[in-house]
Amino acid sequence: MIEKYLKKTEFESYEDFIENYRVTVPEDFNFGFDVVDGWAESEPGKKALVWCDDNGGEREFTFADISRESNRIANLLTENGIKKGDMVLLILRRHYEYWLTAAALHKIGAILIPGSVQLTKKDIDYRVKAAGIKMIITIDDSGVAEQVELGLANFPDVKKYILGSRKGWCNFEEEYKKQTDVFARPDGKDAVKSTDPLLVYFTSGTTGMPKMVAHDHSYPLGHITTAKYWQQVQENMLHLTVSDSGWAKFGWGKIYGQWLAGACIMAYDMEKFVPDKLLRIIEKYKVTTFCAPPTMYRYFIKEDLSKYDLSSIKHASIAGEPLNPEVFSQFYAATGLKAHEGFGQSESSVFLANFEWFEPNPGSTGKVSPLYDVDLVDEDGNSVPIGEEGEIVIKNLDKFFPPGLFKGYFENGVIKTDCFAGGVYHTGDVAWRDIAGYYRFVGRTDDVIKCSGYRIGPFEVESAVLEHPSVLECAITAYPDEIRGQVVKATVVLAKGYSPSDSLVKEIQDHVKKTTAPYKYPRIIEFTEELPKTLGGKIKRAQIRKANEDEAKLK
């Protein structure tokens, strides 16, 4: 399949990869028809999805199955007036209907908006207003249906479907099963172009309301690099990325690049992350390639990994946040697998990664991905020297705009492109680059701590704290200080067998002073039962910072 879109698929070296990787984007590319139906026509028995949940549910789908069922859903949606350009919100966690419905929406040219089950009435209300949502399809789980009802109080015309039965709702599965499984590719004014909007991610920004990140139909082709060359998925083998469907990581790891490469998706619809359960799923289904956020790797190394047969895994990768070197080393020692870190945003496909042609460097997010012209710049936009911190930017977008990069932010029904002024996109992330070309993540521009004139990146301090045997998880944030401006605070979850104490605080502080520059040590250490996280496993540092600021005001 990918041979249709790449001029060259095999590369002898990283340099060959950078120099010769090229993606061709057909003018009428449509993932639903060209990839899903393409596989269904050429290899109808090819496995596309293996699904299970915590309650014993289990299903398998071929591409032919996905093609037929997505056609039924497309017919149901069009019967309800959904057409090209209409916005549809899906809150389906990891239920298999997400894949079927996503393919249907792409075929129609309707715009998919993924949503998390954590959304509240306020979130729903905001999304409906901001995007002009025409339909919501959800599950009756975690109270989300109730929140949707409250959020739609002022929007009676928004159609709503649910998986299951609920008063006032249409049963989604019952209704789409009544439809025919034939759906013709739209033509004329209804035909989909690769430049038409495909999906919108609502970002969880650190300030203000979430932005609407707009991707067009070329977006899946940008993830060939993500899937084949970073995650190293294999055709007809099972790939598991751990992510809820409400997050961009789902698009990175559970549908687009993986299906383009002909891999089969492993979908574990877990209600809550339990390390033992996830490891048993990997063992049972013999997952070949695996990707998860750092949080899960941290919990894995606290388990007795010798109890599990993980020999089916040929490649492990990590994204969402940087992986601390200590966790990398312990996971490698236990499994023989080197976790290949990758980096990008909701706005992009992977643009920094540890690729197959060089050894992953613990603590590094890797090297530049082809198609992206990446640089590090200072506050004035000047490139910084090797070894110095700078903001990650993607430049020369006025000369070449890579598939996979978003097309702007939706505002009032229009995609605004002022974020690309001067042909440069500022990511808001800070890193530094070593002489070998490896990038090392420092933090969001908002995360960098300014203490007594020093700039302290949270990742390096977190890595030092995590080396202490008492620490299971850690978040480093700034805490307001009248004298120093800000000081370093560590919010720590302790490993089993350890209890909070003043002596343990000093022990951790002394350890950090010996491990990194002494001025970076956490002057404040707070012990907690758990860190606030998104469903995707990212630590909500902005929430911790806000709590720090509120607490400091009361002192």
N, C-alpha and C positions, 0 to 999 in steps of 0.2 A: 504493500500500500504506500509506504513512504517514498518508494522509488518514483511515484508519480509526481512528487513535489520537491524532491532533492535531486540536484544535478549529480551529486556524488554522495554515497552512503557510508563508505568505508575509508578510514583515514590512517595513515602510517604513523602520525605523530600529532602532538598538540599544535605544532606550527602548521602542519598540513590542514588540520581541522579549522584553525583560525583563518587561514588563507583561502580555503576552497569550499567551505560550507556555504551553500546558497539554497534558499527556499523560493520556489515558484508558487505564487498565489494566483490561481485561476480567478478570472473576473466574477464568475458565478459560483464560487466555492460555497458549499453548504454541507456542514458536518453530518447532518442527519441523512441526507441523500447520498453524498459522496463517500462517506466513511461507513456509517452503519449499514445502509442499504448496499453499499459497494461490497462489503464483506459478505453480506447475506446473499448476494447474487453470485459471487465468485466461490465462496466456501460456506454454504448455508449451515453446515454442521459445526462450524468453528465456534468454540466456547467464547462468550463475551463476558459473562458475569456469574460468579458463584457467591451466593448470599446466605447468611445465617444470622441468627440473633440469640439473645440470652435465654429465650423461652423454648428452644428446640426447633424453631422454624428454620427451614432450609429450602433453597430453590436454586436451580441452575437455568441459565438462559444462553442460547446460542444467538449469534447475530441475526439469524432468521427470526428468532422469537422477538428480539428487540425491535426489529423492523416491523413486524406485524402489529405488535402491541402499541408501538409508538404511532403507527398509522391510525389505530382505533382512537387513541387519545387525540391525535390531530383532528380527526373528524368530530369528536365531541367538542373540542375547543372552538372549531370554526362554526359548529352548530350553535354555540353560545355567543357568536359574534366576535370571537377573538381573531384578529387579523394581523398582517404584517405591521410591525411597529408598536403594537399594544404591549403594555407591561403586565407581567404575571409573576406574582410572588409565590415561591415554593418554600414551605417549611415542612420538610419531610424527613429530617434527620438523615439516617443512612438506609431508609427503606428502599427496596428495589424499584418502587414506582418513581423515584427521583430520576433514575437513568432513562426510564421509558418516557417520562414527561419532558425531560430536557431535550431528548431527540425529537419529540413531537413539536416542541416550541421552535426548535431550530429549523425544522422543515417548513413550518408556517412562516417563519421570519418574525414571530413575536419575540419580545425581549424578556429574557429570563432574569429574575431577581432572586438569588438564593437568600434564605433567611434562617436564622437560628431559633431553636425552641426556647432560647432564653429571652426572646423579644417580649416586651411588655406592651400594655395598651398605648403608652406614649410612643414607643418605637413604631408600632403598627400605624398609628395615626400619622406620625411624621412621614413614614415611607409612602403611605397612600397619597398624602398631599404633595410631597416632593416629586413623586414619580408619576402620579396620575394612574395608579394601579387599577386594572380592570377586573382582575380575578385573583383570588387567593386559594391555594390548594395546600392543605395542612393535615396533620395527624392529631388525634385526640389524646395528646400525651403531654405530661409536664405542665398541664394547665394552659397550654398555648392556645387551644381553641377558645377558651374563655377570654383570654387576652385579645384575640382577634375580634371576637364579638364586641368587646368593649371599645376596641380601637376603631371599629367600623360603625359606631353608633351614629356618626354624622355622614356616613357614606352608604346609604341603603342600596345604591345601584351597583356596588361592587359584588360580583358573583363569588360565592364561596362553596368550595367542595372539601370533603373530608374523607380520609381513609377510615372507614368505620361508619357508625350510625350515631347521629346527634340531632336533636330536635332543631328544626330550622335550617339544616344543612342538607346538601345533596350528597349521596354516597358515591364517591368518585369511582371506585372499582366497579360497582354495579352498573354505573352509567356508561363507562367507556367500554365495558365488555359487550354492550348491546350494539356497538358500532361495527361497521365493516372494516376489515383489515387492509383495505386498498385506499391509498391516498396519493393522488397524482401530484407530481412536482409542479408548483405554481409557475405560471408564465405571465407574460405581459407586465402590467403594472404591479402584479403580486409576486413577480419573480424576485428572488433574493440575490443581492450582490454581496461580494466579499467585503465591501465598504459599508454595508448596512449594519446597524447596531445588533449585537448578538446577546449580550448580557450586561448587567449592571451590578457591581459590588458596592454595597454601602460600607465605607471604611470606618473603622473605630478610631477616629482621629484623637489626638491629645487635647485639642482645643476646638470649641465650637461643635456644631452638629455634624453628623457623619456626611462625608462627601459621596457623590454618586460617580463611581469610576466606570467609564463607558468603554467596553471592548466591542470590536466589530467581528465579522464572521471569519476574518483571517486569524483570530486569536488562537484557535486550536492548532494551527500550523506552527505557531511560535513555540508550542509545547513539545514538538518533536525533539528539540534539544533537551528539554527537561526530562522526558521519559527515556528516550533511547540512549542518550550520551551521558546523562548524569545519573539517573536512577538505574540505567542499564537493564531495562525491562527486556524480556526475551519473548519472541513470538510463541504463542500457544502455551506459555507458562504463566503461573499465577503471581500477580503483583498485589501487594497490600500497602497502601498508604493510609495511615490512621488520621482521619479528618471527618468532621461533621460536614454535611452538605451545605451548611450555611456559610462556609468560609471559602476564600479563594484557594486555599490549599487543596480543596476537593477538586477544583478544576485543574490544579497542578498535577495531582497524583491519582485521580480515581476515574478519569474519563477520557480526556482529549488526546494527549500524546500517547497514552497507553493503548488506546484503541487504534490510533493511527499506526502504531508499531505492531499491531496484531496480538498484543498481550491480553490475557484474561484478567479481569478485575476481581479481587477478593474483597467482598463487602461484609464486614462484621458489624452488625447494627447493635453495638453494645450500649446498654443503658448507663453504665458508669465504668470508668477505667479501673480494672482490677488486673494488676500485672500477671498473676497466675492464669487468669482466664484468657488474656490475650496471647500469652505464650503457648497455651494449650491449643488455641486456634491455629497458630502458626505451625505447630507440630502436627496437628490433625490433618490439615489440608495441604501440608507440604508447600508452603509459600516459597517462591524462588527469589523474589526481590522484595525488599521491605523498606519503607520510609516512615519515620515518626518524628515528633518534636522531641527536643532534649529532655523534657520532663519524664517521658516514658523510659528513655535510656537510663536516667538517674534511678528510677525505680527498679528497672531490670537488674542493674548491678548490685542492688541490695537483696535480690533473690538468689537462691542457690541455682544458678543456671545449669549446673551439671544434671539437674533433675529433668531437663527438657531436651528433646532431640531437635536441635535447630539446624541439623546438617543440610536440610533442603535449601537454606538461604545461601545464595551465591553472591549477593551484593546487598549492603545495607547503606542507607543514606539518611540524612537528617536535614530538617529545615524548620523555619519558624523563629528560631533564636540560635545564637551560636552554641556549639557544643564545647563544654569545658574540657581541656586536655586531660584532666584526671579521669573524667567519665569515659572519654575516648580510649584511654589506656586500659582501664579496667574492663570495658566491654570487649576490647580486642584480646586481652589476656584470657577472658572466659570463653570466647566464641571463635577466636581467630579471624573475626570480621573487623575490618577497618571502616568505620562510619564515614561516608563521603558527604561532607557538608555542602549545601548549596544555599544560595541567597537570591532573593528577589522580593517583590511586593505584590499586593493586590493589583497594582498598576502594570505588572509586567509578567513575563515568563522568567525562567532562571537567567540571571545575567552575571553571576559569579558562582563558580562551582569547582569541586574537585573532580576532574574528569579522569578517564581511564589511562591516559597516557603519562600521568605523573603520580607520584605517591601523595596521598593526602597528608597534609601537614597539620598535626594536632593543634587546635586553636585557630586555624585559618579557615576562612570560608572559600578558599580556592582562588582560581584565576578567572580572567574574563571569558565570558561565553561569546561565541561568534555572533555576528549580526549587531551586537551592542558595542558602541564606542564609549567606553567607560573612562572616567578620569576622577581625580581627587582635587578639590579646589578649596582655597581659603575664602574668607568672607567677602573678598573683592572679586572672586571668580577666577583667580589666578591658580594655575596648577601648582601643587605643593611638591617639594622634593621627596625622594624615597625616604621612608622612615618617619615622615611627618604626617600628622593627622589632617584630614580634610574631608569635606562633604562629598559623598559619592554623587556624581552627576553622569547623565547620559547625554552626549553632545553630538553635534553635526546632524541633528534630526531634520534640518532644512535640506540636507543633501540625501539622506537615506532614512526612511522611517521603518524600523524593523517590525515584522509581524510578531505579535505577542505583547507589544507595548500598547498601553491604552491610548485611546484617541482623544481624551480630554475628560472633563467633568460635566455631567449633565446639570444644567441649571435652567429652570423654567422651560423645560422641553427642548432646550438647545444645548449642544455639546460645546463647551467653552474650551478654547485651546491656548489661552494666554499662559498656561503653565509650561508651554514650550517656547517662550519668548527667546529670541536669539538662537533658536535651534538647540536649546539646552533644557533638559528636564532635571530639576533639583530633587533628589530623593528624600532629603531631610535626614539621611543616615550618615554617620561618621565612621571612617576607617583609616587605616594606614597600610602602605604597601612596602614589602621588603624587596631586596635587590633581585630575588628570584622570581618576582611577579606575583607572589602570594598576597592576598588581601586579608587584613585582620580587622574584624568588626570592633568598633569602640562603643557605639550606642546611638540612639536617636539623638538629634541635636538637643532635644529637650531633656534627654537622660544624662548628658555629660554634666558632671559635678564641678563647680567652680569654687574651690576652697583656698582662701588666702593667696590668690593669684595663680594657683595650680589648676590645670584642667585634668580631671580624673574620669577615665572611662569606666563604667560599671562592670563591664565584662571581665576585665583583668582582675578586679577585686573579687568578683563572684567566684572566679576560677580558683583564686587563692583560698577563699573561705571554704569552698567545696572540697579542698584537699584534706581538711581536718576530718578525722573519722567520725566525729559526732554529728556532722552536718549532712542531712539528706537533701535539702533544697535551700536556696538562698536568693534573695533579691536585694540588690544594692541600689539605693536611691539617695537623693540629696535631702538633707534635713536643714531647715533654716537656722542660721546662727548669727547673732548680732555682731560678733567680732570677726568671724572668718567669712561671713556671707552665707556659706553652706558648709556642712560637714557630711562625711560619709556615714550612712546608716545601713546596717545589715539586718534584714528581716529573715529570720532563720527557722526552718523546720528541722527538728532534731531527728536523728536516726533512732531506731529501737534501742532501748537500753540506756539512753542518756536523758538527763533531767536538767532543766534550767538552773543555773547558779551563777553567782558573781565570779567564782573561780573559773567556771567554764567560759564566761565572757572574756576574762583576761587571757585565758589560754588560747582562745581563737584570735584575739587581737595580737598576741605575741607571735602566733603562727604567721599571720598575714604580714607583720613587720619583717619577718625573716624571709618570706616568700617573694615579696615585691617591695617597691620603694616604701619606706616606713611612713611617709606622709599620707599614703593611700589607705592606711588601716581604718576600719570602721570605729569611729569614736562612740557610736551608739549601736548596740546590738539588742534587738527585740526578738524574743522567742514566740512563735505562734504555732497553732495546730496545723494550719494549711495556708498556702498563699493564694490570693485571688487570681483566677485564671479564666481565659476564654475557653470555650468548648474545644478549641483547637490546641489547647495546652500552653498557650503563650501566657507568661506572667503579666498581670495588669499593673505594670510599674506606675502608670499614670494615676491609678487609684490609690496606690500606696503613697505616692508623692503628695496627692491632695490631702490624704489623712495626716501626713506629716505637717503640712502647712496649717491645717485646721488646728492640730494639736499645739503647734508652736504659738499660734495666736492667743491661745488660752493661758499661756504661761506668763 
